[in-house]
């Protein structure tokens, strides 16, 4: 079974991957290499911060709850964007 430290590190890495993917997507949408670079830098800083929080004295359940909340927010954002573009397509069609 993986150690708590490796689980926390992996959670921070996954969170960073999500942020990098989001930033890359935003950069593609806006067709702006600077946005991509800023998103990459932001993701790296968030990974560092997430790892520190996960390793701090914050209770394990609090850390898990924080990551779950981020996941829910990402899902909500994705659903909202999907609905927006579907409604825009319907108005055109």
C-alpha positions as CSV (number, residue, x, y, z in Angstrom):
1,X,0.0,0.0,0.0
2,X,1.4,3.4,-0.9
3,X,2.5,5.7,1.9
4,X,0.5,8.7,2.9
5,X,3.3,11.0,1.6
6,X,3.3,9.3,-1.8
7,X,-0.5,9.5,-2.0
8,X,-0.5,13.2,-1.1
9,X,2.3,13.8,-3.6
10,X,0.3,12.0,-6.3
11,X,-2.9,14.0,-5.5
12,X,-0.9,17.2,-5.9
13,X,0.6,16.0,-9.2
14,X,-2.8,15.0,-10.6
15,X,-4.1,18.4,-9.6
16,X,-1.2,20.0,-11.4
17,X,-1.9,17.9,-14.5
18,X,-5.5,19.1,-14.5
19,X,-4.5,22.7,-14.2
20,X,-1.9,22.3,-17.0
21,X,-4.5,20.8,-19.3
22,X,-6.9,23.5,-18.5
23,X,-4.3,26.2,-19.2
24,X,-3.2,24.6,-22.4
25,X,-6.9,24.4,-23.5
26,X,-7.4,28.0,-22.6
27,X,-4.3,28.9,-24.5
28,X,-5.5,27.0,-27.6
29,X,-9.0,28.6,-27.4
30,X,-7.4,32.1,-27.2
31,X,-4.6,31.1,-29.5
32,X,-2.1,32.8,-27.2
33,X,1.3,31.2,-26.3
34,X,1.6,33.6,-23.4
35,X,-1.6,32.3,-21.9
36,X,-0.2,28.7,-22.2
37,X,3.1,29.8,-20.5
38,X,1.3,31.6,-17.6
39,X,-1.0,28.6,-17.1
40,X,2.0,26.3,-17.0
41,X,3.7,28.5,-14.4
42,X,0.5,28.7,-12.4
43,X,0.0,25.0,-12.4
44,X,3.6,24.5,-11.2
45,X,3.1,26.9,-8.3
46,X,-0.2,25.3,-7.4
47,X,1.4,21.8,-7.4
48,X,4.0,23.1,-5.0
49,X,1.4,24.7,-2.8
50,X,-0.8,21.6,-2.8
51,X,2.1,19.4,-1.9
52,X,2.9,21.7,1.0
53,X,-0.7,21.7,2.2
54,X,-0.9,17.9,1.9
55,X,2.3,17.6,4.0
56,X,1.3,20.1,6.6
57,X,-0.5,19.4,9.8
58,X,-3.9,19.8,8.1
59,X,-5.9,16.8,8.7
60,X,-6.0,14.2,6.0
61,X,-9.8,14.5,5.6
62,X,-9.5,18.2,5.2
63,X,-7.0,17.8,2.4
64,X,-9.2,15.2,0.7
65,X,-12.2,17.5,1.0
66,X,-10.3,20.4,-0.5
67,X,-9.3,18.2,-3.5
68,X,-12.9,17.0,-3.9
69,X,-14.1,20.6,-3.9
70,X,-11.6,21.5,-6.6
71,X,-12.8,18.4,-8.6
72,X,-16.4,19.5,-8.2
73,X,-15.6,23.1,-9.3
74,X,-13.8,21.7,-12.4
75,X,-16.8,19.5,-13.3
76,X,-19.1,22.5,-12.8
77,X,-17.0,24.6,-15.1
78,X,-16.9,21.9,-17.7
79,X,-20.6,21.5,-17.6
80,X,-21.2,25.2,-17.8
81,X,-18.9,25.6,-20.8
82,X,-20.6,22.7,-22.5
83,X,-24.1,24.1,-21.9
84,X,-22.9,27.6,-23.2
85,X,-21.6,26.2,-26.4
86,X,-24.6,23.9,-27.0
87,X,-26.9,26.9,-26.5
88,X,-24.8,29.0,-28.8
89,X,-24.9,26.3,-31.5
90,X,-28.7,26.0,-31.1
91,X,-29.1,29.8,-31.6
92,X,-27.0,29.5,-34.8
93,X,-28.8,26.5,-36.1
